[in-house]
Structure formats: structure tokens, C-alpha cells
Amino acid sequence: MKHLLLLFAGVVFSINMSAQIYMAKNCVISFFSSAPLEDIEAVNKAAKPILNTATGDIQTKIAMNAFVFKKPLMQEHFNENYVESEVYPNAVFKGKINEPVDWTKDGEYKVSVTGILSLHGVDKERKLEGTIAVKGSEIIISTKFNIHIADHNIKVPSLYVQNIAEDVEVKLDATLEPFKKKQ
């Protein structure tokens, strides 16, 4: 009987632990650069943020070459000249939610997340503000923030200073669902 109780407790614990991990079923990360001569926009739908509701830890890995631009030449320059995606293929954010969120109750919460943004080989501590909405079994994350490209050693040749902004606006919208191991 004791072994049966331990087995039952292990199963319940394992089910409970897996329900605490959420992974994006869809995610859109976009950025916008407004400069005197031209605006630059790109969208990435390949990122898969992961959230641990038990600890408030959140992280996402972003493939830099998955950003899609309206003009193919912009995409080529972005990958080859600016983010150097062959050398630095991913940006990574790892952080922790600062405010309490009731993951068991539907609602919207204003939160901040403190963590490290690794981009172009440079780690920078960041505090991002946004919202988390709990809707049934889904968690919806939304944030908007700016990145000062010089902070990540992304250099803009003087010839293109009028084309590329020093600060780039980044938006992330993701819907996460409980992680399920593939059988």
C-alpha cells in the first residue's frame, strides 16, 4: 500500500510539474526602425518562448535569420552586415517575472520581467514591461520595448546613418499552452 501511495504521489507530482511549463503555440516578434530616409520593419514567427509558472522563469531563443522583411535586400543586409547571423545565429532572453500572477484564475496582469538579453554576442540586463493574460489553459504574453543597437555592438556604417535608427522598437505577442511531452 505504501508503494502504491508513493507511485500515486509521483504521478500527481509529475502531472502537476508538466502543467507548470508552458510553451508558445504561436509567437510573433516584430521590430520597427524609423529613420529619416526609410522605415524598416521585420517579423519573426519562429520563436518559442517557454514559461515556468512555478518559478516565474521565462525564456525565448530567437533565430535572427527568421526575421522576414518586405524587401529581400534589407533582409540580406540585416543578416550579413548588422546582426551577422552566421556568427551570432540567435538572440536569447532569460528572465524572471517580478510580480505575482494567479495562474489559476483568468485575468490580465501588468508585469515586469528582469533578465538578460543576449544579442550579437553582448549580454545586457533588461527590465521589460508588459502584460500577461490568463485565459483558461492559455497564457498570453505581450510586451513592447526599445533596443539601443549600439548597446549590442551593432554598427551602422556612416553612409547608412540616415537609413537605420539608433533605437529599434521590438514587440512580442505570444500565446502559450501547457507543454505536453510527445509520446
Secondary structure, DSSP 4 states (H G I P E B T S, - for coil): -HHHHHHHHHHHHHHHHHHTEEEEEEEEEEEEEE-SS-EEEEEE-----EEETTTTEEEEEEEGGG-EESSHHHHHHIIIIIS-TTTS-EEEEEEEE-S---TTS-EEEEEEEEEEEEETTEEEEEEEEEEEEEETTEEEEEEEEEEEGGGGT----GGGTTTS-SEEEEEEEEEEEE-----
